[in-house]
Amino acid sequence: MTNLETAPSQEVCPAGHPGQGPCVQLWPSRDVPLGGVRNMTVSRTLPQRGLPTVGAWCFLDSFGPDRVAMGVLPHPHMGLQTVTWPLLGEVRHRDSVGSDVVVRPGQLNIMTAGRGISHSEFAVLPAGLHLNAPDGSALLPLSRGLQLWVALPDAVRHRTPSFQQIVDLPVVATDSFRATVLVGEFAGQRSPAIMYSPIVGADISASGAVELPLNPVFEHAVLVLDGSAVIEGQTVDPGPLAFLGTGRESLRLEATPGTRFMLLGGEPFEEDILMWWNFVGRTHEEVEKAREDWEAQALLGEDDARVARFGLINGHGPDAGAEAGRIPAPPMPGVQLKPRTRNRAGE
Ligand code: MN
Protein backbone atom coordinates (compact mmCIF):
# COMPACT_ATOMS: atom_id res chain seq x y z
CA MET A 1 0.00 0.00 0.00
CA THR A 2 1.46 3.32 -0.98
CA ASN A 3 0.68 6.70 0.39
CA LEU A 4 -1.48 9.27 -1.36
CA GLU A 5 0.33 11.92 -3.37
CA THR A 6 3.79 11.07 -2.09
CA ALA A 7 6.47 13.27 -3.60
CA PRO A 8 8.45 11.71 -6.42
CA SER A 9 11.57 9.94 -5.23
CA GLN A 10 13.89 11.73 -7.60
CA GLU A 11 13.84 15.06 -9.39
CA VAL A 12 16.15 15.30 -12.35
CA CYS A 13 13.84 17.24 -14.65
CA PRO A 14 14.14 21.01 -14.62
CA ALA A 15 12.30 22.22 -11.53
CA GLY A 16 8.59 22.54 -11.98
CA HIS A 17 8.56 21.38 -15.57
CA PRO A 18 8.48 17.60 -15.66
CA GLY A 19 7.75 17.68 -19.37
CA GLN A 20 11.00 19.35 -20.33
CA GLY A 21 14.04 17.20 -20.86
CA PRO A 22 14.88 13.63 -19.95
CA CYS A 23 14.56 12.41 -16.38
CA VAL A 24 13.65 9.35 -14.35
CA GLN A 25 11.00 10.01 -11.72
CA LEU A 26 9.15 7.29 -9.83
CA TRP A 27 5.55 8.24 -9.12
CA PRO A 28 4.06 5.81 -6.58
CA SER A 29 0.83 3.96 -7.27
CA ARG A 30 -2.08 4.16 -4.87
CA ASP A 31 -4.56 1.41 -4.13
CA VAL A 32 -8.08 2.57 -4.92
CA PRO A 33 -11.14 0.51 -3.99
CA LEU A 34 -13.69 0.72 -6.79
CA GLY A 35 -16.57 -0.25 -4.50
CA GLY A 36 -19.68 -2.10 -5.58
CA VAL A 37 -20.87 -5.49 -4.48
CA ARG A 38 -17.77 -7.30 -5.69
CA ASN A 39 -15.15 -5.02 -4.38
CA MET A 40 -12.17 -4.63 -6.60
CA THR A 41 -9.02 -2.71 -5.81
CA VAL A 42 -6.96 -1.12 -8.54
CA SER A 43 -3.46 0.30 -8.57
CA ARG A 44 -3.69 3.87 -9.91
CA THR A 45 -0.67 5.73 -11.24
CA LEU A 46 -2.39 8.48 -13.24
CA PRO A 47 -3.45 11.14 -12.63
CA GLN A 48 -1.08 12.37 -9.93
CA ARG A 49 -0.83 15.75 -8.32
CA GLY A 50 2.00 17.33 -10.31
CA LEU A 51 1.72 14.78 -13.11
CA PRO A 52 -1.85 14.90 -14.44
CA THR A 53 -0.95 13.49 -17.85
CA VAL A 54 1.77 11.75 -19.83
CA GLY A 55 1.13 12.99 -23.35
CA ALA A 56 -2.66 12.86 -23.49
CA TRP A 57 -2.73 9.75 -21.23
CA CYS A 58 -4.68 11.02 -18.21
CA PHE A 59 -5.70 7.89 -16.31
CA LEU A 60 -3.96 4.59 -15.64
CA ASP A 61 -5.41 1.81 -13.53
CA SER A 62 -3.86 -1.62 -13.23
CA PHE A 63 -5.88 -4.46 -11.69
CA GLY A 64 -5.15 -8.06 -10.77
CA PRO A 65 -4.07 -10.73 -11.15
CA ASP A 66 -6.95 -11.60 -8.89
CA ARG A 67 -9.99 -13.83 -8.71
CA VAL A 68 -12.38 -10.93 -9.02
CA ALA A 69 -15.12 -10.98 -11.61
CA MET A 70 -15.36 -7.52 -13.09
CA GLY A 71 -18.96 -6.39 -13.21
CA VAL A 72 -19.35 -2.72 -14.01
CA LEU A 73 -22.90 -1.56 -14.65
CA PRO A 74 -23.71 1.15 -17.21
CA HIS A 75 -21.93 4.42 -16.51
CA PRO A 76 -21.15 7.49 -18.64
CA HIS A 77 -18.00 9.05 -20.05
CA MET A 78 -17.26 12.40 -21.67
CA GLY A 79 -14.27 14.10 -23.26
CA LEU A 80 -11.94 11.08 -23.30
CA GLN A 81 -11.08 7.79 -24.94
CA THR A 82 -11.03 4.65 -22.83
CA VAL A 83 -8.32 2.15 -23.75
CA THR A 84 -8.93 -1.33 -22.35
CA TRP A 85 -6.07 -3.83 -22.45
CA PRO A 86 -6.85 -7.18 -20.78
CA LEU A 87 -3.86 -9.25 -19.67
CA LEU A 88 -5.81 -12.24 -18.28
CA GLY A 89 -9.47 -13.11 -18.63
CA GLU A 90 -12.15 -11.94 -21.02
CA VAL A 91 -14.47 -8.95 -20.69
CA ARG A 92 -17.78 -8.29 -22.44
CA HIS A 93 -18.15 -4.66 -23.44
CA ARG A 94 -21.53 -3.15 -24.32
CA ASP A 95 -22.09 0.51 -25.10
CA SER A 96 -24.63 3.08 -26.23
CA VAL A 97 -23.35 3.16 -29.81
CA GLY A 98 -24.50 -0.45 -30.21
CA SER A 99 -21.28 -2.37 -29.53
CA ASP A 100 -21.49 -5.77 -27.84
CA VAL A 101 -18.09 -7.43 -27.99
CA VAL A 102 -15.81 -9.64 -25.94
CA VAL A 103 -12.24 -8.41 -25.56
CA ARG A 104 -9.48 -10.94 -24.90
CA PRO A 105 -5.77 -10.64 -24.04
CA GLY A 106 -3.95 -9.36 -27.11
CA GLN A 107 -6.98 -7.40 -28.26
CA LEU A 108 -7.68 -3.73 -27.67
CA ASN A 109 -10.90 -1.84 -27.03
CA ILE A 110 -10.95 1.90 -27.67
CA MET A 111 -14.07 3.83 -26.86
CA THR A 112 -14.21 7.49 -27.86
CA ALA A 113 -16.68 9.23 -25.57
CA GLY A 114 -16.70 12.62 -27.27
CA ARG A 115 -19.74 14.54 -26.01
CA GLY A 116 -21.14 11.49 -24.23
CA ILE A 117 -21.36 7.69 -24.22
CA SER A 118 -22.23 5.00 -21.71
CA HIS A 119 -20.98 1.44 -21.39
CA SER A 120 -20.84 -1.64 -19.21
CA GLU A 121 -18.07 -4.19 -18.65
CA PHE A 122 -18.59 -7.72 -17.35
CA ALA A 123 -16.12 -10.55 -16.99
CA VAL A 124 -16.96 -13.51 -19.21
CA LEU A 125 -17.19 -16.49 -16.90
CA PRO A 126 -16.97 -20.17 -17.83
CA ALA A 127 -20.35 -21.73 -18.60
CA GLY A 128 -22.19 -22.80 -15.47
CA LEU A 129 -20.40 -20.42 -13.16
CA HIS A 130 -22.61 -17.72 -11.71
CA LEU A 131 -21.39 -14.64 -9.93
CA ASN A 132 -23.79 -15.06 -7.07
CA ALA A 133 -22.99 -18.70 -6.43
CA PRO A 134 -22.22 -18.94 -2.68
CA ASP A 135 -18.68 -20.16 -3.22
CA GLY A 136 -18.25 -18.67 -6.69
CA SER A 137 -15.40 -16.41 -5.76
CA ALA A 138 -13.02 -19.33 -5.22
CA LEU A 139 -13.80 -20.65 -8.68
CA LEU A 140 -13.40 -17.45 -10.61
CA PRO A 141 -10.73 -17.36 -13.29
CA LEU A 142 -7.84 -14.99 -12.77
CA SER A 143 -8.38 -11.58 -14.25
CA ARG A 144 -5.83 -8.87 -14.87
CA GLY A 145 -5.68 -5.83 -17.05
CA LEU A 146 -5.10 -2.17 -17.64
CA GLN A 147 -7.68 0.57 -17.99
CA LEU A 148 -6.38 3.78 -19.49
CA TRP A 149 -7.96 7.05 -20.52
CA VAL A 150 -6.74 9.50 -23.10
CA ALA A 151 -7.88 13.13 -22.88
CA LEU A 152 -9.39 14.46 -26.09
CA PRO A 153 -8.03 17.80 -27.30
CA ASP A 154 -10.45 20.70 -27.18
CA ALA A 155 -11.04 20.70 -30.95
CA VAL A 156 -12.49 17.17 -30.96
CA ARG A 157 -13.76 16.58 -27.46
CA HIS A 158 -17.42 17.21 -28.37
CA ARG A 159 -17.36 14.81 -31.31
CA THR A 160 -19.81 11.98 -31.95
CA PRO A 161 -19.05 8.95 -29.75
CA SER A 162 -17.60 5.84 -31.36
CA PHE A 163 -16.07 2.47 -30.56
CA GLN A 164 -13.23 0.50 -32.11
CA GLN A 165 -11.99 -2.99 -31.35
CA ILE A 166 -8.64 -4.09 -32.75
CA VAL A 167 -7.98 -7.82 -32.69
CA ASP A 168 -4.80 -7.79 -34.75
CA LEU A 169 -2.28 -5.27 -33.45
CA PRO A 170 1.12 -4.73 -35.03
CA VAL A 171 4.06 -6.43 -33.34
CA VAL A 172 7.74 -5.50 -33.48
CA ALA A 173 10.08 -8.36 -32.66
CA THR A 174 13.86 -7.94 -32.40
CA ASP A 175 16.63 -9.94 -30.75
CA SER A 176 16.12 -8.08 -27.50
CA PHE A 177 12.45 -7.13 -27.27
CA ARG A 178 8.96 -7.85 -28.53
CA ALA A 179 6.51 -4.97 -28.64
CA THR A 180 2.78 -4.91 -29.35
CA VAL A 181 1.84 -1.47 -30.58
CA LEU A 182 -1.48 -0.49 -29.01
CA VAL A 183 -1.75 3.09 -30.21
CA GLY A 184 0.40 5.40 -32.29
CA GLU A 185 3.68 4.31 -33.86
CA PHE A 186 6.57 2.47 -32.30
CA ALA A 187 9.75 1.19 -33.99
CA GLY A 188 8.26 1.73 -37.43
CA GLN A 189 4.97 -0.04 -36.81
CA ARG A 190 1.72 1.90 -36.58
CA SER A 191 -1.44 0.79 -34.77
CA PRO A 192 -4.74 1.22 -36.62
CA ALA A 193 -6.23 2.77 -33.47
CA ILE A 194 -7.86 6.11 -34.24
CA MET A 195 -6.38 8.65 -31.84
CA TYR A 196 -6.67 12.43 -31.69
CA SER A 197 -3.27 13.60 -30.47
CA PRO A 198 0.35 12.52 -31.12
CA ILE A 199 0.62 9.53 -28.79
CA VAL A 200 2.17 6.10 -28.32
CA GLY A 201 1.34 3.06 -26.22
CA ALA A 202 3.14 -0.28 -26.45
CA ASP A 203 3.25 -3.49 -24.41
CA ILE A 204 6.86 -4.63 -24.43
CA SER A 205 8.54 -7.85 -23.31
CA ALA A 206 12.31 -7.75 -22.93
CA SER A 207 15.28 -9.50 -21.35
CA GLY A 208 18.74 -8.07 -20.79
CA ALA A 209 20.06 -4.86 -22.29
CA VAL A 210 17.52 -3.18 -24.53
CA GLU A 211 17.50 0.03 -26.53
CA LEU A 212 14.07 1.28 -27.57
CA PRO A 213 13.63 3.96 -30.23
CA LEU A 214 11.60 6.95 -29.01
CA ASN A 215 10.17 10.15 -30.44
CA PRO A 216 12.19 12.94 -28.78
CA VAL A 217 9.25 15.36 -29.00
CA PHE A 218 7.18 13.07 -26.79
CA GLU A 219 7.31 12.68 -23.05
CA HIS A 220 7.32 9.02 -21.97
CA ALA A 221 6.63 6.82 -18.99
CA VAL A 222 7.09 3.13 -18.19
CA LEU A 223 4.87 0.95 -16.04
CA VAL A 224 6.50 -2.39 -15.24
CA LEU A 225 4.00 -5.26 -15.16
CA ASP A 226 6.29 -8.25 -14.58
CA GLY A 227 9.97 -8.52 -13.75
CA SER A 228 12.10 -5.46 -13.22
CA ALA A 229 14.00 -2.90 -15.28
CA VAL A 230 16.93 -0.65 -14.46
CA ILE A 231 16.74 2.74 -16.16
CA GLU A 232 19.71 5.05 -15.67
CA GLY A 233 20.57 3.44 -12.36
CA GLN A 234 17.03 3.39 -11.02
CA THR A 235 15.35 0.06 -10.49
CA VAL A 236 11.75 0.09 -11.65
CA ASP A 237 9.57 -2.68 -10.24
CA PRO A 238 5.84 -3.31 -10.71
CA GLY A 239 3.88 -0.57 -8.94
CA PRO A 240 5.09 2.94 -9.59
CA LEU A 241 5.03 4.83 -12.87
CA ALA A 242 8.49 5.78 -14.10
CA PHE A 243 8.22 9.16 -15.80
CA LEU A 244 11.04 9.69 -18.28
CA GLY A 245 10.46 13.24 -19.53
CA THR A 246 11.00 14.43 -23.09
CA GLY A 247 13.99 14.73 -25.41
CA ARG A 248 14.93 11.07 -25.72
CA GLU A 249 15.88 9.58 -29.10
CA SER A 250 15.99 6.21 -27.40
CA LEU A 251 15.68 4.54 -24.04
CA ARG A 252 18.25 2.11 -22.74
CA LEU A 253 17.23 -0.24 -20.00
CA GLU A 254 18.39 -3.46 -18.41
CA ALA A 255 15.57 -5.94 -17.92
CA THR A 256 15.53 -9.07 -15.80
CA PRO A 257 14.44 -12.17 -17.75
CA GLY A 258 10.71 -12.16 -18.47
CA THR A 259 10.23 -8.44 -17.91
CA ARG A 260 7.05 -6.95 -19.34
CA PHE A 261 6.16 -3.28 -19.27
CA MET A 262 3.91 -0.66 -20.80
CA LEU A 263 5.53 2.21 -22.62
CA LEU A 264 3.29 5.28 -22.73
CA GLY A 265 4.07 8.58 -24.38
CA GLY A 266 2.85 11.53 -26.33
CA GLU A 267 3.31 15.15 -27.10
CA PRO A 268 3.01 17.00 -23.77
CA PHE A 269 -0.69 17.82 -23.37
CA GLU A 270 -0.79 21.57 -22.86
CA GLU A 271 -4.50 21.96 -22.15
CA ASP A 272 -5.51 22.15 -18.49
CA ILE A 273 -8.15 19.49 -17.97
CA LEU A 274 -10.72 19.01 -15.29
CA MET A 275 -11.24 15.37 -14.34
CA TRP A 276 -14.13 14.40 -12.14
CA TRP A 277 -15.63 10.91 -11.83
CA ASN A 278 -15.82 9.56 -15.39
CA PHE A 279 -15.65 12.90 -17.14
CA VAL A 280 -12.86 14.97 -18.64
CA GLY A 281 -13.87 18.58 -19.15
CA ARG A 282 -12.54 22.07 -18.84
CA THR A 283 -14.95 23.85 -16.46
CA HIS A 284 -16.90 23.05 -13.32
CA GLU A 285 -20.14 23.97 -15.10
CA GLU A 286 -19.75 21.55 -17.98
CA VAL A 287 -18.87 18.68 -15.67
CA GLU A 288 -21.89 19.53 -13.52
CA LYS A 289 -24.06 19.54 -16.66
CA ALA A 290 -22.76 16.11 -17.69
CA ARG A 291 -23.57 14.78 -14.23
CA GLU A 292 -27.09 16.22 -14.43
CA ASP A 293 -27.64 14.71 -17.88
CA TRP A 294 -26.62 11.27 -16.61
CA GLU A 295 -28.80 11.54 -13.54
CA ALA A 296 -31.71 12.74 -15.71
CA GLN A 297 -31.71 9.32 -17.38
CA ALA A 298 -32.78 7.72 -14.11
CA LEU A 299 -35.28 10.43 -13.26
CA LEU A 300 -36.90 10.85 -16.64
CA GLY A 301 -36.80 7.30 -17.94
CA GLU A 302 -34.67 5.94 -20.71
CA ASP A 303 -37.06 6.79 -23.55
CA ASP A 304 -37.25 10.50 -22.76
CA ALA A 305 -35.64 12.51 -25.56
CA ARG A 306 -33.76 14.62 -23.02
CA VAL A 307 -31.60 11.66 -21.95
CA ALA A 308 -30.23 10.98 -25.42
CA ARG A 309 -26.79 12.33 -24.57
CA PHE A 310 -25.42 9.16 -22.95
CA GLY A 311 -27.70 6.81 -24.84
CA LEU A 312 -28.96 3.35 -24.04
CA ILE A 313 -27.20 0.00 -23.76
CA ASN A 314 -28.86 -3.19 -24.92
CA GLY A 315 -29.15 -5.88 -22.26
CA HIS A 316 -29.40 -3.66 -19.20
CA GLY A 317 -33.15 -3.07 -19.09
CA PRO A 318 -35.43 -3.77 -16.14
CA ASP A 319 -35.53 -7.49 -17.05
CA ALA A 320 -31.76 -7.91 -16.95
CA GLY A 321 -31.65 -9.40 -13.43
CA ALA A 322 -28.23 -8.85 -11.87
CA GLU A 323 -27.30 -6.65 -14.82
CA ALA A 324 -30.25 -4.30 -14.48
CA GLY A 325 -29.49 -0.82 -13.31
CA ARG A 326 -26.83 1.81 -13.68
CA ILE A 327 -24.12 3.46 -11.65
CA PRO A 328 -25.44 6.72 -10.20
CA ALA A 329 -23.16 9.73 -10.29
CA PRO A 330 -21.68 10.67 -6.92
CA PRO A 331 -22.61 14.11 -5.58
CA MET A 332 -20.56 17.02 -6.82
CA PRO A 333 -18.09 18.34 -4.25
CA GLY A 334 -19.18 21.46 -2.39
CA VAL A 335 -16.26 23.44 -3.78
CA GLN A 336 -15.72 24.58 -7.37
CA LEU A 337 -13.73 22.02 -9.32
CA LYS A 338 -10.51 23.39 -10.72
CA PRO A 339 -8.58 22.13 -13.74
CA ARG A 340 -5.51 19.97 -13.14
CA THR A 341 -2.56 21.94 -14.31
CA ARG A 342 0.88 20.70 -15.08
CA ASN A 343 3.47 20.90 -12.35
CA ARG A 344 4.64 24.44 -11.87
CA ALA A 345 7.29 25.96 -9.68
CA GLY A 346 6.00 26.76 -6.21
CA GLU A 347 3.23 24.21 -6.15
MN1 MN B 1 -15.88 3.11 -18.07
Residues whose N, C-alpha, C, O or C-beta is under 5 A from the ligand:
A	BS01	MN	none
